[in-house]
Amino acid sequence: MYEKIIIALLLSVIIGIILSVIAVIDGTILLISSCICRLRKRNPSAAQPSPTHDTGVPLSSVETENPERSDE
């Protein structure tokens, strides 16, 4: 008789632990997703590059010639 009560209590404790772990995992996922949504809505203009002024000169990161410096 006591064994059945103990088994029933152990099963209910195990089920409670499993459900609480599932709830914590779901809560963590929802918290992360809500934080991501808030960060995206807070400053949407920061993700877009600002328009540059068009001077007609093509932009290049390689300097081909330096007329100010003369080694000769």
mmJSON file of the N, C-alpha and C atoms, coordinates in Angstrom:
{"data_MODEL":{"atom_site":{
"group_PDB":["ATOM","ATOM","ATOM","ATOM","ATOM","ATOM","ATOM","ATOM","ATOM","ATOM","ATOM","ATOM","ATOM","ATOM","ATOM","ATOM","ATOM","ATOM","ATOM","ATOM","ATOM","ATOM","ATOM","ATOM","ATOM","ATOM","ATOM","ATOM","ATOM","ATOM","ATOM","ATOM","ATOM","ATOM","ATOM","ATOM","ATOM","ATOM","ATOM","ATOM","ATOM","ATOM","ATOM","ATOM","ATOM","ATOM","ATOM","ATOM","ATOM","ATOM","ATOM","ATOM","ATOM","ATOM","ATOM","ATOM","ATOM","ATOM","ATOM","ATOM","ATOM","ATOM","ATOM","ATOM","ATOM","ATOM","ATOM","ATOM","ATOM","ATOM","ATOM","ATOM","ATOM","ATOM","ATOM","ATOM","ATOM","ATOM","ATOM","ATOM","ATOM","ATOM","ATOM","ATOM","ATOM","ATOM","ATOM","ATOM","ATOM","ATOM","ATOM","ATOM","ATOM","ATOM","ATOM","ATOM","ATOM","ATOM","ATOM","ATOM","ATOM","ATOM","ATOM","ATOM","ATOM","ATOM","ATOM","ATOM","ATOM","ATOM","ATOM","ATOM","ATOM","ATOM","ATOM","ATOM","ATOM","ATOM","ATOM","ATOM","ATOM","ATOM","ATOM","ATOM","ATOM","ATOM","ATOM","ATOM","ATOM","ATOM","ATOM","ATOM","ATOM","ATOM","ATOM","ATOM","ATOM","ATOM","ATOM","ATOM","ATOM","ATOM","ATOM","ATOM","ATOM","ATOM","ATOM","ATOM","ATOM","ATOM","ATOM","ATOM","ATOM","ATOM","ATOM","ATOM","ATOM","ATOM","ATOM","ATOM","ATOM","ATOM","ATOM","ATOM","ATOM","ATOM","ATOM","ATOM","ATOM","ATOM","ATOM","ATOM","ATOM","ATOM","ATOM","ATOM","ATOM","ATOM","ATOM","ATOM","ATOM","ATOM","ATOM","ATOM","ATOM","ATOM","ATOM","ATOM","ATOM","ATOM","ATOM","ATOM","ATOM","ATOM","ATOM","ATOM","ATOM","ATOM","ATOM","ATOM","ATOM","ATOM","ATOM","ATOM","ATOM","ATOM","ATOM","ATOM","ATOM","ATOM","ATOM","ATOM","ATOM","ATOM","ATOM","ATOM"],
"id":[1,2,3,4,5,6,7,8,9,10,11,12,13,14,15,16,17,18,19,20,21,22,23,24,25,26,27,28,29,30,31,32,33,34,35,36,37,38,39,40,41,42,43,44,45,46,47,48,49,50,51,52,53,54,55,56,57,58,59,60,61,62,63,64,65,66,67,68,69,70,71,72,73,74,75,76,77,78,79,80,81,82,83,84,85,86,87,88,89,90,91,92,93,94,95,96,97,98,99,100,101,102,103,104,105,106,107,108,109,110,111,112,113,114,115,116,117,118,119,120,121,122,123,124,125,126,127,128,129,130,131,132,133,134,135,136,137,138,139,140,141,142,143,144,145,146,147,148,149,150,151,152,153,154,155,156,157,158,159,160,161,162,163,164,165,166,167,168,169,170,171,172,173,174,175,176,177,178,179,180,181,182,183,184,185,186,187,188,189,190,191,192,193,194,195,196,197,198,199,200,201,202,203,204,205,206,207,208,209,210,211,212,213,214,215,216],
"type_symbol":["N","C","C","N","C","C","N","C","C","N","C","C","N","C","C","N","C","C","N","C","C","N","C","C","N","C","C","N","C","C","N","C","C","N","C","C","N","C","C","N","C","C","N","C","C","N","C","C","N","C","C","N","C","C","N","C","C","N","C","C","N","C","C","N","C","C","N","C","C","N","C","C","N","C","C","N","C","C","N","C","C","N","C","C","N","C","C","N","C","C","N","C","C","N","C","C","N","C","C","N","C","C","N","C","C","N","C","C","N","C","C","N","C","C","N","C","C","N","C","C","N","C","C","N","C","C","N","C","C","N","C","C","N","C","C","N","C","C","N","C","C","N","C","C","N","C","C","N","C","C","N","C","C","N","C","C","N","C","C","N","C","C","N","C","C","N","C","C","N","C","C","N","C","C","N","C","C","N","C","C","N","C","C","N","C","C","N","C","C","N","C","C","N","C","C","N","C","C","N","C","C","N","C","C","N","C","C","N","C","C","N","C","C","N","C","C"],
"label_atom_id":["N","CA","C","N","CA","C","N","CA","C","N","CA","C","N","CA","C","N","CA","C","N","CA","C","N","CA","C","N","CA","C","N","CA","C","N","CA","C","N","CA","C","N","CA","C","N","CA","C","N","CA","C","N","CA","C","N","CA","C","N","CA","C","N","CA","C","N","CA","C","N","CA","C","N","CA","C","N","CA","C","N","CA","C","N","CA","C","N","CA","C","N","CA","C","N","CA","C","N","CA","C","N","CA","C","N","CA","C","N","CA","C","N","CA","C","N","CA","C","N","CA","C","N","CA","C","N","CA","C","N","CA","C","N","CA","C","N","CA","C","N","CA","C","N","CA","C","N","CA","C","N","CA","C","N","CA","C","N","CA","C","N","CA","C","N","CA","C","N","CA","C","N","CA","C","N","CA","C","N","CA","C","N","CA","C","N","CA","C","N","CA","C","N","CA","C","N","CA","C","N","CA","C","N","CA","C","N","CA","C","N","CA","C","N","CA","C","N","CA","C","N","CA","C","N","CA","C","N","CA","C","N","CA","C","N","CA","C","N","CA","C","N","CA","C","N","CA","C","N","CA","C"],
"label_alt_id":[null,null,null,null,null,null,null,null,null,null,null,null,null,null,null,null,null,null,null,null,null,null,null,null,null,null,null,null,null,null,null,null,null,null,null,null,null,null,null,null,null,null,null,null,null,null,null,null,null,null,null,null,null,null,null,null,null,null,null,null,null,null,null,null,null,null,null,null,null,null,null,null,null,null,null,null,null,null,null,null,null,null,null,null,null,null,null,null,null,null,null,null,null,null,null,null,null,null,null,null,null,null,null,null,null,null,null,null,null,null,null,null,null,null,null,null,null,null,null,null,null,null,null,null,null,null,null,null,null,null,null,null,null,null,null,null,null,null,null,null,null,null,null,null,null,null,null,null,null,null,null,null,null,null,null,null,null,null,null,null,null,null,null,null,null,null,null,null,null,null,null,null,null,null,null,null,null,null,null,null,null,null,null,null,null,null,null,null,null,null,null,null,null,null,null,null,null,null,null,null,null,null,null,null,null,null,null,null,null,null,null,null,null,null,null,null],
"label_comp_id":["MET","MET","MET","TYR","TYR","TYR","GLU","GLU","GLU","LYS","LYS","LYS","ILE","ILE","ILE","ILE","ILE","ILE","ILE","ILE","ILE","ALA","ALA","ALA","LEU","LEU","LEU","LEU","LEU","LEU","LEU","LEU","LEU","SER","SER","SER","VAL","VAL","VAL","ILE","ILE","ILE","ILE","ILE","ILE","GLY","GLY","GLY","ILE","ILE","ILE","ILE","ILE","ILE","LEU","LEU","LEU","SER","SER","SER","VAL","VAL","VAL","ILE","ILE","ILE","ALA","ALA","ALA","VAL","VAL","VAL","ILE","ILE","ILE","ASP","ASP","ASP","GLY","GLY","GLY","THR","THR","THR","ILE","ILE","ILE","LEU","LEU","LEU","LEU","LEU","LEU","ILE","ILE","ILE","SER","SER","SER","SER","SER","SER","CYS","CYS","CYS","ILE","ILE","ILE","CYS","CYS","CYS","ARG","ARG","ARG","LEU","LEU","LEU","ARG","ARG","ARG","LYS","LYS","LYS","ARG","ARG","ARG","ASN","ASN","ASN","PRO","PRO","PRO","SER","SER","SER","ALA","ALA","ALA","ALA","ALA","ALA","GLN","GLN","GLN","PRO","PRO","PRO","SER","SER","SER","PRO","PRO","PRO","THR","THR","THR","HIS","HIS","HIS","ASP","ASP","ASP","THR","THR","THR","GLY","GLY","GLY","VAL","VAL","VAL","PRO","PRO","PRO","LEU","LEU","LEU","SER","SER","SER","SER","SER","SER","VAL","VAL","VAL","GLU","GLU","GLU","THR","THR","THR","GLU","GLU","GLU","ASN","ASN","ASN","PRO","PRO","PRO","GLU","GLU","GLU","ARG","ARG","ARG","SER","SER","SER","ASP","ASP","ASP","GLU","GLU","GLU"],
"label_asym_id":["A","A","A","A","A","A","A","A","A","A","A","A","A","A","A","A","A","A","A","A","A","A","A","A","A","A","A","A","A","A","A","A","A","A","A","A","A","A","A","A","A","A","A","A","A","A","A","A","A","A","A","A","A","A","A","A","A","A","A","A","A","A","A","A","A","A","A","A","A","A","A","A","A","A","A","A","A","A","A","A","A","A","A","A","A","A","A","A","A","A","A","A","A","A","A","A","A","A","A","A","A","A","A","A","A","A","A","A","A","A","A","A","A","A","A","A","A","A","A","A","A","A","A","A","A","A","A","A","A","A","A","A","A","A","A","A","A","A","A","A","A","A","A","A","A","A","A","A","A","A","A","A","A","A","A","A","A","A","A","A","A","A","A","A","A","A","A","A","A","A","A","A","A","A","A","A","A","A","A","A","A","A","A","A","A","A","A","A","A","A","A","A","A","A","A","A","A","A","A","A","A","A","A","A","A","A","A","A","A","A","A","A","A","A","A","A"],
"label_entity_id":["1","1","1","1","1","1","1","1","1","1","1","1","1","1","1","1","1","1","1","1","1","1","1","1","1","1","1","1","1","1","1","1","1","1","1","1","1","1","1","1","1","1","1","1","1","1","1","1","1","1","1","1","1","1","1","1","1","1","1","1","1","1","1","1","1","1","1","1","1","1","1","1","1","1","1","1","1","1","1","1","1","1","1","1","1","1","1","1","1","1","1","1","1","1","1","1","1","1","1","1","1","1","1","1","1","1","1","1","1","1","1","1","1","1","1","1","1","1","1","1","1","1","1","1","1","1","1","1","1","1","1","1","1","1","1","1","1","1","1","1","1","1","1","1","1","1","1","1","1","1","1","1","1","1","1","1","1","1","1","1","1","1","1","1","1","1","1","1","1","1","1","1","1","1","1","1","1","1","1","1","1","1","1","1","1","1","1","1","1","1","1","1","1","1","1","1","1","1","1","1","1","1","1","1","1","1","1","1","1","1","1","1","1","1","1","1"],
"label_seq_id":[1,1,1,2,2,2,3,3,3,4,4,4,5,5,5,6,6,6,7,7,7,8,8,8,9,9,9,10,10,10,11,11,11,12,12,12,13,13,13,14,14,14,15,15,15,16,16,16,17,17,17,18,18,18,19,19,19,20,20,20,21,21,21,22,22,22,23,23,23,24,24,24,25,25,25,26,26,26,27,27,27,28,28,28,29,29,29,30,30,30,31,31,31,32,32,32,33,33,33,34,34,34,35,35,35,36,36,36,37,37,37,38,38,38,39,39,39,40,40,40,41,41,41,42,42,42,43,43,43,44,44,44,45,45,45,46,46,46,47,47,47,48,48,48,49,49,49,50,50,50,51,51,51,52,52,52,53,53,53,54,54,54,55,55,55,56,56,56,57,57,57,58,58,58,59,59,59,60,60,60,61,61,61,62,62,62,63,63,63,64,64,64,65,65,65,66,66,66,67,67,67,68,68,68,69,69,69,70,70,70,71,71,71,72,72,72],
"pdbx_PDB_ins_code":[null,null,null,null,null,null,null,null,null,null,null,null,null,null,null,null,null,null,null,null,null,null,null,null,null,null,null,null,null,null,null,null,null,null,null,null,null,null,null,null,null,null,null,null,null,null,null,null,null,null,null,null,null,null,null,null,null,null,null,null,null,null,null,null,null,null,null,null,null,null,null,null,null,null,null,null,null,null,null,null,null,null,null,null,null,null,null,null,null,null,null,null,null,null,null,null,null,null,null,null,null,null,null,null,null,null,null,null,null,null,null,null,null,null,null,null,null,null,null,null,null,null,null,null,null,null,null,null,null,null,null,null,null,null,null,null,null,null,null,null,null,null,null,null,null,null,null,null,null,null,null,null,null,null,null,null,null,null,null,null,null,null,null,null,null,null,null,null,null,null,null,null,null,null,null,null,null,null,null,null,null,null,null,null,null,null,null,null,null,null,null,null,null,null,null,null,null,null,null,null,null,null,null,null,null,null,null,null,null,null,null,null,null,null,null,null],
"Cartn_x":[0.815,0.0,0.865,1.85,2.736,3.585,3.914,4.735,3.988,2.701,1.915,1.829,1.701,1.645,2.988,4.066,5.407,5.664,5.272,5.459,4.631,3.412,2.559,3.165,3.704,4.337,5.603,6.397,7.611,7.279,6.271,5.884,5.376,4.613,4.118,5.258,6.253,7.412,8.218,8.413,9.168,8.439,7.128,6.351,6.423,6.363,6.481,7.834,8.889,10.234,10.347,9.839,9.912,9.132,7.942,7.143,7.789,8.438,9.105,10.318,11.032,12.17,11.676,10.589,10.015,9.569,8.965,8.512,9.689,10.785,11.968,12.56,12.629,13.175,12.287,10.971,10.053,10.147,10.226,10.342,11.615,12.708,13.982,13.911,13.319,13.187,12.313,11.206,10.333,11.004,11.779,12.488,13.523,14.267,15.277,14.612,13.52,12.857,12.244,11.703,11.142,12.242,13.394,14.52,15.007,15.064,15.497,14.505,13.218,12.204,12.3,12.522,12.644,13.882,14.982,16.197,16.022,15.293,15.066,14.153,13.151,12.205,12.766,13.735,14.239,14.918,15.796,16.562,16.677,15.63,15.712,16.604,16.832,17.664,19.142,19.538,20.946,21.37,20.438,20.775,20.943,20.354,20.441,21.585,22.407,23.501,22.962,23.621,23.194,23.615,22.824,23.173,24.401,25.28,26.498,26.271,27.058,26.967,27.703,27.062,27.646,28.502,29.809,30.725,31.144,30.743,31.132,32.462,33.181,34.467,34.231,34.713,34.521,35.335,34.735,35.41,36.323,37.504,38.456,39.254,39.54,40.328,41.806,42.15,43.544,44.075,45.183,45.794,46.819,46.617,47.504,48.684,48.51,49.581,49.447,50.56,50.549,51.33,50.652,51.367,52.053,51.685,52.292,53.673,53.935,55.216,56.103,57.286,58.216,59.504,59.847,61.071,62.278,62.066,63.178,63.846],
"Cartn_y":[-1.186,0.0,1.258,1.291,2.456,2.576,1.438,1.468,2.154,1.934,2.562,4.075,4.494,5.931,6.588,5.922,6.459,6.536,5.505,5.505,6.626,6.822,7.885,9.261,9.457,10.732,10.957,9.907,10.045,10.38,9.728,10.025,11.458,11.916,13.292,14.3,13.996,14.877,14.887,13.724,13.643,14.401,14.237,14.957,16.467,16.883,18.307,18.873,18.11,18.562,18.678,17.696,17.727,18.925,19.164,20.297,21.638,21.721,22.981,23.233,22.184,22.35,22.812,22.233,22.659,24.12,24.514,25.899,26.869,26.493,27.363,27.514,26.427,26.494,27.378,27.188,28.022,29.493,29.762,31.137,31.802,31.052,31.596,31.933,31.048,31.304,32.531,32.646,33.806,35.101,35.051,36.237,36.702,35.77,36.127,36.715,36.102,36.617,37.996,38.23,39.56,40.612,40.243,41.188,41.531,40.544,40.792,41.712,41.483,42.349,43.773,43.944,45.295,46.004,45.278,45.9,46.307,45.524,45.878,47.087,47.207,48.312,49.594,49.501,50.682,51.652,51.179,52.067,51.457,51.521,50.905,51.684,52.971,53.755,53.433,52.868,52.533,51.372,50.526,49.379,49.783,50.901,51.35,52.349,52.195,53.158,54.513,55.545,56.895,57.188,57.956,58.265,59.17,58.892,59.687,60.738,61.786,62.846,62.395,62.521,62.1,63.233,63.013,64.039,63.756,62.63,62.296,61.571,61.488,60.804,59.384,58.389,57.016,56.772,56.059,55.77,54.566,54.657,53.56,53.538,52.352,52.234,52.046,51.946,51.75,53.065,53.505,54.739,54.369,54.878,54.509,55.463,56.697,57.671,58.757,59.21,60.274,61.45,62.469,63.582,64.502,64.474,65.367,64.896,63.624,63.084,62.79,63.309,63.095,62.521,61.307,60.656,61.05,61.669,61.981,63.277],
"Cartn_z":[0.0,0.0,0.0,0.883,0.951,-0.314,-0.917,-2.132,-3.272,-3.389,-4.451,-4.245,-3.003,-2.707,-3.019,-2.646,-2.91,-4.41,-5.151,-6.604,-7.24,-6.781,-7.323,-7.036,-5.839,-5.502,-6.324,-6.499,-7.298,-8.746,-9.296,-10.672,-10.814,-9.844,-9.925,-9.797,-8.964,-8.832,-10.125,-10.729,-11.986,-13.092,-13.175,-14.189,-13.947,-12.7,-12.38,-12.769,-12.523,-12.904,-14.415,-15.142,-16.606,-17.152,-16.63,-17.105,-16.763,-15.622,-15.27,-16.161,-16.522,-17.439,-18.804,-19.28,-20.562,-20.486,-19.378,-19.218,-19.204,-18.569,-18.531,-19.923,-20.678,-22.038,-22.914,-22.835,-23.624,-23.22,-21.939,-21.473,-21.947,-21.952,-22.426,-23.907,-24.689,-26.126,-26.372,-25.655,-25.83,-25.38,-24.316,-23.839,-24.854,-25.407,-26.407,-27.646,-28.102,-29.303,-29.066,-27.872,-27.608,-27.502,-26.952,-26.896,-28.295,-29.166,-30.541,-31.246,-31.047,-31.672,-31.146,-29.859,-29.293,-29.816,-29.964,-30.484,-31.939,-32.706,-34.104,-34.229,-33.366,-33.45,-32.858,-31.974,-31.272,-32.222,-33.089,-33.944,-35.339,-36.147,-37.475,-38.429,-38.176,-39.085,-38.925,-37.805,-37.602,-38.48,-38.868,-39.702,-41.157,-41.569,-42.944,-43.08,-44.102,-44.285,-44.711,-44.235,-44.595,-46.032,-46.75,-48.138,-48.188,-49.129,-49.285,-50.363,-50.302,-51.296,-52.548,-53.675,-54.942,-55.494,-55.531,-56.043,-57.469,-58.022,-59.376,-59.447,-58.344,-58.316,-57.815,-58.552,-58.077,-56.807,-55.877,-54.62,-54.787,-54.211,-54.29,-53.003,-52.524,-51.306,-51.614,-52.884,-53.279,-53.826,-53.266,-53.741,-54.802,-56.003,-57.103,-57.234,-56.85,-57.024,-55.969,-55.432,-54.448,-55.017,-55.552,-56.188,-55.181,-53.91,-52.931,-52.504,-52.617,-52.15,-53.353,-53.328,-54.43,-53.871,-54.288,-53.817,-54.653,-55.787,-56.681,-56.366],
"occupancy":[1.0,1.0,1.0,1.0,1.0,1.0,1.0,1.0,1.0,1.0,1.0,1.0,1.0,1.0,1.0,1.0,1.0,1.0,1.0,1.0,1.0,1.0,1.0,1.0,1.0,1.0,1.0,1.0,1.0,1.0,1.0,1.0,1.0,1.0,1.0,1.0,1.0,1.0,1.0,1.0,1.0,1.0,1.0,1.0,1.0,1.0,1.0,1.0,1.0,1.0,1.0,1.0,1.0,1.0,1.0,1.0,1.0,1.0,1.0,1.0,1.0,1.0,1.0,1.0,1.0,1.0,1.0,1.0,1.0,1.0,1.0,1.0,1.0,1.0,1.0,1.0,1.0,1.0,1.0,1.0,1.0,1.0,1.0,1.0,1.0,1.0,1.0,1.0,1.0,1.0,1.0,1.0,1.0,1.0,1.0,1.0,1.0,1.0,1.0,1.0,1.0,1.0,1.0,1.0,1.0,1.0,1.0,1.0,1.0,1.0,1.0,1.0,1.0,1.0,1.0,1.0,1.0,1.0,1.0,1.0,1.0,1.0,1.0,1.0,1.0,1.0,1.0,1.0,1.0,1.0,1.0,1.0,1.0,1.0,1.0,1.0,1.0,1.0,1.0,1.0,1.0,1.0,1.0,1.0,1.0,1.0,1.0,1.0,1.0,1.0,1.0,1.0,1.0,1.0,1.0,1.0,1.0,1.0,1.0,1.0,1.0,1.0,1.0,1.0,1.0,1.0,1.0,1.0,1.0,1.0,1.0,1.0,1.0,1.0,1.0,1.0,1.0,1.0,1.0,1.0,1.0,1.0,1.0,1.0,1.0,1.0,1.0,1.0,1.0,1.0,1.0,1.0,1.0,1.0,1.0,1.0,1.0,1.0,1.0,1.0,1.0,1.0,1.0,1.0,1.0,1.0,1.0,1.0,1.0,1.0,1.0,1.0,1.0,1.0,1.0,1.0],
"B_iso_or_equiv":[0.0,0.0,0.0,0.0,0.0,0.0,0.0,0.0,0.0,0.0,0.0,0.0,0.0,0.0,0.0,0.0,0.0,0.0,0.0,0.0,0.0,0.0,0.0,0.0,0.0,0.0,0.0,0.0,0.0,0.0,0.0,0.0,0.0,0.0,0.0,0.0,0.0,0.0,0.0,0.0,0.0,0.0,0.0,0.0,0.0,0.0,0.0,0.0,0.0,0.0,0.0,0.0,0.0,0.0,0.0,0.0,0.0,0.0,0.0,0.0,0.0,0.0,0.0,0.0,0.0,0.0,0.0,0.0,0.0,0.0,0.0,0.0,0.0,0.0,0.0,0.0,0.0,0.0,0.0,0.0,0.0,0.0,0.0,0.0,0.0,0.0,0.0,0.0,0.0,0.0,0.0,0.0,0.0,0.0,0.0,0.0,0.0,0.0,0.0,0.0,0.0,0.0,0.0,0.0,0.0,0.0,0.0,0.0,0.0,0.0,0.0,0.0,0.0,0.0,0.0,0.0,0.0,0.0,0.0,0.0,0.0,0.0,0.0,0.0,0.0,0.0,0.0,0.0,0.0,0.0,0.0,0.0,0.0,0.0,0.0,0.0,0.0,0.0,0.0,0.0,0.0,0.0,0.0,0.0,0.0,0.0,0.0,0.0,0.0,0.0,0.0,0.0,0.0,0.0,0.0,0.0,0.0,0.0,0.0,0.0,0.0,0.0,0.0,0.0,0.0,0.0,0.0,0.0,0.0,0.0,0.0,0.0,0.0,0.0,0.0,0.0,0.0,0.0,0.0,0.0,0.0,0.0,0.0,0.0,0.0,0.0,0.0,0.0,0.0,0.0,0.0,0.0,0.0,0.0,0.0,0.0,0.0,0.0,0.0,0.0,0.0,0.0,0.0,0.0,0.0,0.0,0.0,0.0,0.0,0.0,0.0,0.0,0.0,0.0,0.0,0.0],
"pdbx_formal_charge":[null,null,null,null,null,null,null,null,null,null,null,null,null,null,null,null,null,null,null,null,null,null,null,null,null,null,null,null,null,null,null,null,null,null,null,null,null,null,null,null,null,null,null,null,null,null,null,null,null,null,null,null,null,null,null,null,null,null,null,null,null,null,null,null,null,null,null,null,null,null,null,null,null,null,null,null,null,null,null,null,null,null,null,null,null,null,null,null,null,null,null,null,null,null,null,null,null,null,null,null,null,null,null,null,null,null,null,null,null,null,null,null,null,null,null,null,null,null,null,null,null,null,null,null,null,null,null,null,null,null,null,null,null,null,null,null,null,null,null,null,null,null,null,null,null,null,null,null,null,null,null,null,null,null,null,null,null,null,null,null,null,null,null,null,null,null,null,null,null,null,null,null,null,null,null,null,null,null,null,null,null,null,null,null,null,null,null,null,null,null,null,null,null,null,null,null,null,null,null,null,null,null,null,null,null,null,null,null,null,null,null,null,null,null,null,null],
"auth_seq_id":[1,1,1,2,2,2,3,3,3,4,4,4,5,5,5,6,6,6,7,7,7,8,8,8,9,9,9,10,10,10,11,11,11,12,12,12,13,13,13,14,14,14,15,15,15,16,16,16,17,17,17,18,18,18,19,19,19,20,20,20,21,21,21,22,22,22,23,23,23,24,24,24,25,25,25,26,26,26,27,27,27,28,28,28,29,29,29,30,30,30,31,31,31,32,32,32,33,33,33,34,34,34,35,35,35,36,36,36,37,37,37,38,38,38,39,39,39,40,40,40,41,41,41,42,42,42,43,43,43,44,44,44,45,45,45,46,46,46,47,47,47,48,48,48,49,49,49,50,50,50,51,51,51,52,52,52,53,53,53,54,54,54,55,55,55,56,56,56,57,57,57,58,58,58,59,59,59,60,60,60,61,61,61,62,62,62,63,63,63,64,64,64,65,65,65,66,66,66,67,67,67,68,68,68,69,69,69,70,70,70,71,71,71,72,72,72],
"auth_comp_id":["MET","MET","MET","TYR","TYR","TYR","GLU","GLU","GLU","LYS","LYS","LYS","ILE","ILE","ILE","ILE","ILE","ILE","ILE","ILE","ILE","ALA","ALA","ALA","LEU","LEU","LEU","LEU","LEU","LEU","LEU","LEU","LEU","SER","SER","SER","VAL","VAL","VAL","ILE","ILE","ILE","ILE","ILE","ILE","GLY","GLY","GLY","ILE","ILE","ILE","ILE","ILE","ILE","LEU","LEU","LEU","SER","SER","SER","VAL","VAL","VAL","ILE","ILE","ILE","ALA","ALA","ALA","VAL","VAL","VAL","ILE","ILE","ILE","ASP","ASP","ASP","GLY","GLY","GLY","THR","THR","THR","ILE","ILE","ILE","LEU","LEU","LEU","LEU","LEU","LEU","ILE","ILE","ILE","SER","SER","SER","SER","SER","SER","CYS","CYS","CYS","ILE","ILE","ILE","CYS","CYS","CYS","ARG","ARG","ARG","LEU","LEU","LEU","ARG","ARG","ARG","LYS","LYS","LYS","ARG","ARG","ARG","ASN","ASN","ASN","PRO","PRO","PRO","SER","SER","SER","ALA","ALA","ALA","ALA","ALA","ALA","GLN","GLN","GLN","PRO","PRO","PRO","SER","SER","SER","PRO","PRO","PRO","THR","THR","THR","HIS","HIS","HIS","ASP","ASP","ASP","THR","THR","THR","GLY","GLY","GLY","VAL","VAL","VAL","PRO","PRO","PRO","LEU","LEU","LEU","SER","SER","SER","SER","SER","SER","VAL","VAL","VAL","GLU","GLU","GLU","THR","THR","THR","GLU","GLU","GLU","ASN","ASN","ASN","PRO","PRO","PRO","GLU","GLU","GLU","ARG","ARG","ARG","SER","SER","SER","ASP","ASP","ASP","GLU","GLU","GLU"],
"auth_asym_id":["A","A","A","A","A","A","A","A","A","A","A","A","A","A","A","A","A","A","A","A","A","A","A","A","A","A","A","A","A","A","A","A","A","A","A","A","A","A","A","A","A","A","A","A","A","A","A","A","A","A","A","A","A","A","A","A","A","A","A","A","A","A","A","A","A","A","A","A","A","A","A","A","A","A","A","A","A","A","A","A","A","A","A","A","A","A","A","A","A","A","A","A","A","A","A","A","A","A","A","A","A","A","A","A","A","A","A","A","A","A","A","A","A","A","A","A","A","A","A","A","A","A","A","A","A","A","A","A","A","A","A","A","A","A","A","A","A","A","A","A","A","A","A","A","A","A","A","A","A","A","A","A","A","A","A","A","A","A","A","A","A","A","A","A","A","A","A","A","A","A","A","A","A","A","A","A","A","A","A","A","A","A","A","A","A","A","A","A","A","A","A","A","A","A","A","A","A","A","A","A","A","A","A","A","A","A","A","A","A","A","A","A","A","A","A","A"],
"auth_atom_id":["N","CA","C","N","CA","C","N","CA","C","N","CA","C","N","CA","C","N","CA","C","N","CA","C","N","CA","C","N","CA","C","N","CA","C","N","CA","C","N","CA","C","N","CA","C","N","CA","C","N","CA","C","N","CA","C","N","CA","C","N","CA","C","N","CA","C","N","CA","C","N","CA","C","N","CA","C","N","CA","C","N","CA","C","N","CA","C","N","CA","C","N","CA","C","N","CA","C","N","CA","C","N","CA","C","N","CA","C","N","CA","C","N","CA","C","N","CA","C","N","CA","C","N","CA","C","N","CA","C","N","CA","C","N","CA","C","N","CA","C","N","CA","C","N","CA","C","N","CA","C","N","CA","C","N","CA","C","N","CA","C","N","CA","C","N","CA","C","N","CA","C","N","CA","C","N","CA","C","N","CA","C","N","CA","C","N","CA","C","N","CA","C","N","CA","C","N","CA","C","N","CA","C","N","CA","C","N","CA","C","N","CA","C","N","CA","C","N","CA","C","N","CA","C","N","CA","C","N","CA","C","N","CA","C","N","CA","C","N","CA","C","N","CA","C","N","CA","C","N","CA","C"],
"pdbx_PDB_model_num":[1,1,1,1,1,1,1,1,1,1,1,1,1,1,1,1,1,1,1,1,1,1,1,1,1,1,1,1,1,1,1,1,1,1,1,1,1,1,1,1,1,1,1,1,1,1,1,1,1,1,1,1,1,1,1,1,1,1,1,1,1,1,1,1,1,1,1,1,1,1,1,1,1,1,1,1,1,1,1,1,1,1,1,1,1,1,1,1,1,1,1,1,1,1,1,1,1,1,1,1,1,1,1,1,1,1,1,1,1,1,1,1,1,1,1,1,1,1,1,1,1,1,1,1,1,1,1,1,1,1,1,1,1,1,1,1,1,1,1,1,1,1,1,1,1,1,1,1,1,1,1,1,1,1,1,1,1,1,1,1,1,1,1,1,1,1,1,1,1,1,1,1,1,1,1,1,1,1,1,1,1,1,1,1,1,1,1,1,1,1,1,1,1,1,1,1,1,1,1,1,1,1,1,1,1,1,1,1,1,1,1,1,1,1,1,1]
}}}
